[in-house]
Every structure is written in structure tokens, then in C-alpha cells.
Amino acid sequence: MQTTGGRDYIWLAAILILAAALRIWGLNGPLWYDELQTVITHLRYDWGDMVQSYSMNHHYLHNMAAKASMSIFGDAPWAIRLPAMLFGLATLAAMWALARDVAGTTIAHVTTLLLALSYHEIWFSQNARGYTGLALFSTLGMLLFLRGLKRPSRGIWLGYGACLAAAVFTHLTGAFFFMAQGLVWLALVIARGVRGRLDGALLRLPFLGFLAGGILTIILYLPILPSLLSTVSGVSETSAVDVMKEFQSPLWTAFEAIRTGIGSGGPLVALVGGAVLVLSLLGAIALHRDAPLFAPITFLHIGLTVALLMAVGMRVWPRFFFVDIGFLMLLIVLGVRLVCALIGHLTGGERVTRALFLLSVIGMVAISVYLARRNYVLPKQDLAGAYALTEEIREPGDRVYSIGYAGEVFRDYFNADWPILFTDEKYRDAMAEPGPVILVVGFPGRSLREVPGFGADAGTDICNPDRPAGAVLTTVRCFYGTLGDGDVIVFRRD
């Protein structure tokens, strides 16, 4: 294992400066639906009113930080996203410390650089939601968990408990990561107990950490506990009637996570997925001697999250696995180095290994830069642009409607006077009246399923303004976004 010197900290500082620049660039872009709902339903409230009831859209610890940022800097998008960006940068620093602990400073530098350039890491660091905070507390939790098992101390395990509480108070799914670590700890205790080698510190101090974290979590959620339990118990009912059934499939989740990262679908998704899996497994082999619990915790967390979400009937969103990106990146880098070492062993020794690994790192950096550029070409979802265009082209006598959930933010955030059409019946009633109509549609994939009449009137190739005549609705403009099903389309019927 390499030692850490002043030059290593300079490298870390340079990577964090680069990461900050990449995250500041575009930070003031249009807010998307979930961000706007966060502003509407929580950030605009007084401090006391923010914690009156539980909501799946309320990432409590993050939203309190975002509320503080708004109080100081105003309600510009960059100010609302500032805490998420800072949590994201802190996650990189925590991941560097974790990678250095288990794999040395060289691997730590490479892993952190790739995360700094990562499309997903940049995307979520510019997203006013709690996922970067969740990643930070989970990464610190992994760091303290592994350190606490090697050098048990009360301070380390109490810090671990604080990370547990902070993660779960940010988002309930944060509990899954610490559950995975708890299961690994129990397995370790049982294995050593069977062999008669159980150390009392291994039993008492981690238990103290889990207990302290659990108690603190309950205290934090206590004011809204009845509302929380009621909301969670009703999740399966809403998922059961959701027209987007694929959202409950882990295969769709894996496909969507890769597709959004590489910017395209098709066979390339399977190829990238296979490469990630193979390199992660090779990385687990390479890391087994120095940190045998790291990979099992990572893989167990992914499997446990899928199992628990499916058990309660909840949608398996790709973002629930955002915390694993840093861990998988470390395994991938180690897997690549292992492949280089094997080739070097067969062909020319250590010099070949170093050359191949350097070329591999350059290649991974180049690919990351190429993929990250999409963060700056398109916004996440341009609801603001669609609203502005609609009001610009609106003429006296035009009736304007919005379709689906996006209509809520047009009404509540932009103060639009557009009726919202949620059902096919309402749509048909509205369109039965004569006269010019403007339709603003967010989440078109969902809207086409929920409102079949709209699908029939819109026709095919709906984002093409030059499509052949015949459709009832003419496409005025399609506002593309990087969010899955995040396009916003303005239609007109004359």
C-alpha cells in the first residue's frame, strides 16, 4: 500500500477544482419536475411547516440545506442546487480517502478523477435532490465501517452511527446500505464465533454504532412517524395502478442506468453492462486480500435494494443505486489494472503493466469526457422553456391545456392558468370543443399511455415538426432533456 504525501493532496485538490468547475458550469439550468415540486411543496414553506408530514418527494436533510441556501442566496436554480453540488464534491473527497485506504493513492487518484468526469456524478450534483448527500453519508459509512473493523474505537463507531442517521434522514432508502453492512457484520461475528476467535470489541462497538444511528434516526423522524408509516404502506397501491409497469423491473432499471450514461440504447447497453459486471468482479478479486468486505457489501446492497423495493411494491428507480457508482468505479479501475497486470505478466513484466494501465486510464478519461458533454448540451427537463414559448405564441381565443403531472408545476410554480388533463375523458371533452388549442405535454411517454386520445391525435414521430400531414395536432417545438422521458412538447390545433 502506498503512503500519502503532499503531492497526493495536491493531486486531490486539482481533481476537486476540476470537479467543481464542471459542476458549476450549467448549475443554473432549468429546474426539472422533481426539483420544482421540492420548491413548491417544501422550500417555499416556513421552517416549521417543512416537517409537518412525510412525503416521498421530501429529502429532509437535503431540503433543509437547500432551504438555508435559498434564505441566503435567493431562489435561482444555482442556489437551490448548491447543497447538492457541495455534497457531491464532498463525496469525491470521501471516495478518495476510502480508495486510498483499501487500494492506495494511485488508484484513489484515478477513481476520483473518473468520478469527477462521470456523467451521472455531474448530473446528480446539479440536481436539487438528496442523492449526493445520500452518497456522501454512505461513502463515509463505508470508510468508517472498514476502519472500525480494523481498528475498533468508540469514536469511529459513533461517527458511523451519525452517518447512518444522516443517510436515512436524507432518504429512507439510505437504510438499505447500512442494512447490508449490518448483515455483513453479523456474518463476520457468527463466523468468528464459530471458530472461537470472536473479539469482544467486534461485537460491542459496531453494535453501539448501529444502535446510536438507529436511535438518532427515530428521534429525527419522530414528529412525522405516523405520516411516514402511512405513506410507505400505500406505496404498493400507487405502483399497482401505474401505467409505467417497467419502472418496477430491475432489468429496466439496469438498462436505463446504462442508457442514460452512454446516451443511446440497443445492443451497446448490453455490451457496456457486461463490461461493468466483468470488471467489477475482477476488481473484487483484486481487492479481496486488502479489503475482503468491500465488494460483498457493494453487491449485497444492490441486491438487497432490489429485493426490498420489489417486496413493498415500490418503483425500482436507477437513482436508488447512485450511492454505488463510486464503489463500482473503484472496482472497475481495479479490474482494469488486474487485466493489465495479467497481460503484462504474459508479455513483458511490470513495464508493460504500467504502460497498459496508463493507456487504459487515458482511454477511460477520454470516454468519460465524451459522455459527460451531454450534461451541457441539454437541460434535464426544460419546463421553463415550454412555458415561455407557450405564452409567447398564445393568441386571444387560444385555449391552453397541459397533460399529466407536469401541469402541476406549470400551475403552481409558473402560475399558468392552463387546465390540467389527467384522464382520457377530460382530454376528449376538451378537444370536442371547437377552436384553436395549445397542448403542453411533459413526460410524453407516460402521457401517451395515460391519455390514449392524445396519442391518437398526436400520431407518430411526435417530436418532428416536419412529419407528414394527417395528425390532428401539429408539433410546435420539442424541448429535449437528459431526464428519462423528460422531453416537453408543445402542440397546436388550429
Secondary structure, DSSP 4 states (H G I P E B T S, - for coil): -----HHHHHHHHHHHHHHHHHHHTTTTSPP-HHHHHHIIIIITS-TGGGGSS--TT--HHHHHHHHHHHHHH-S-HHHHHHHHHHHHHHHHHHHHHHHHHHH-HHHHHHHHHHHHH-HHHHHHHTSSSSHHHHHHHHHHHHHHHHHHHHS--HHHHHHHHHHHHHHHHH-TTHHHHHHHHHHHHHHHHHHHHHTT---HHHHHHHHHHHHHHHHHHHHHHGGGHHHHHHHHHTHHHHHHT-S-GGGG-HHHHHHHHHHHHHT--THHHHHHHHHHHHHHHHHHHHHTTT-TTHHHHHHHHHHHHHHHHHHTT----GGGGGGGHHHHHHHHHHHHHHHHHHHHHHHT-HHHHHHHHHHHHHHHHHHHHHHHTHHHHS-S--HHHHHHHHHHH--TT-EEEEESTHHHHHHHTS---PPEE-SHHHHHHHHHS-S-EEEEEESHHHHHHH-HHHHHHH-SSTT-TTPPTT-SSEEEEEE--SSTT--EEEEEE-
